Amino acid sequence: MGRCEHPCMSDLSIDEIPEPDADYEVIAEFALTYNAYEQMGGFAYVAQLANEASHTWRATGSLPKHLDALRACLFFEQRRHRHFGDPPEGEALDYVQALLSAMRDTLKPER
């Protein structure tokens, strides 16, 4: 597998991440602020990462722990649904919302 060519997006603030219930257009626009193909070494790596993460989430509810992996998965979902021609619905939308929640959780201040 490839590796992230860019440091984890530590300069991203929680306020920049849409709420999980935001309009999909807002989510899609945010997803495109991280070009995972460029940041993580190409389509093949990102597709494998995103497809494995999606499968794992559907089976166990678990998501990647690192912000860059979460952003790559969201980017890939945006690209996937653009290719389909329709925004995600049902379980696919639940997955996108779970990715956003996990991203927000990674940036919450420790208590």
N, C-alpha and C positions, 0 to 999 in steps of 0.2 A: 504494500500500500504506500501511497504518497505521504507527504507530511505538509503541515501548514508552512507556507513560505513567508507568512506575515505573523508577527507576534499576535497573540490573542488580543482581541479588541478591548483592551483594558481602559481605553479612553472613552468607551461607550458609557453613557449614563442611563440609568433606569428610565429616566424621563423620555429618552429617545425611542424606547421600545413600546410599540402600541399595546394597549390593553388587549387581552385575549378576545374581548367582545367587540373590538373596533371593526369598522367596515372593512371588508376584504380588500378594497382598493388601497386603503391606508396600509394594511398589512403587506400587500404585494409591493407597494412602493418601498417600504422599509426593507423587505427581503432583498430587493435589488441594490441596497446600499452596501452589500457584502458580496462581491463576485467570487463565489467559492471556487469556480473553475480556475481563476487566476491565483487566488490565495492558497489553494490546497493542492495544486498540481494537476489539474485537468478533470475532464468529464468522467473518465473511468473511475478514478478514485472517489470523486464526490458521489457518483451514482451508487457505487458499492456502499459507501458510508451511509448515504441517505436511505437506500433500500433496506439495509440491515437494521438501521435505527427504526424505520417505520414498522418493519416486521416484528422487532423486539417489543416496541410499544404496544402493538396490537396483541401480542402474546402475553406480555407481562406488565405493561404499564410503565416500564422503565425507559428512560431517555439518556442520551449522552450527558456526561457531567460537565464538559468543557464548553465554554461560550462559543468558541470558534466552531466546534462540531455542531452545536445547536443552530448557529447561524447558517452553516453550510446546508444543514437539513432543510431549514426554512427556505433558503435560496432555491434548493432543488425542487421543493414542493411548488414554489411559485412557477418555476420553469415547467414542471410537469403539467400543472393545470393550465398554463398558457398554451401548451402544446395540445391539451385536450379541448381547449376553447371554452371552457366553463370554469367558474370558481369552484373551490372545493365545497362539498356539502356533506352532511351526515358525519360518518366516522372520519372522513378525510379532513373536514373542517375541525372536528374535535382534536385531531392530531396536530394541525397547525396551531390551534389555540393552546394545546399542551406545550408545544415548542416555545411559544411566546411566554407562557407562565414559567417554564423552566429557565428561560433567559432572564426574566425579571428576578427570579429567585437567586440566580447566580450573582446578581448585582445588589441584592439587598444588603445593607450594612449589618455587620455582625453585632449581636447584642451582648 
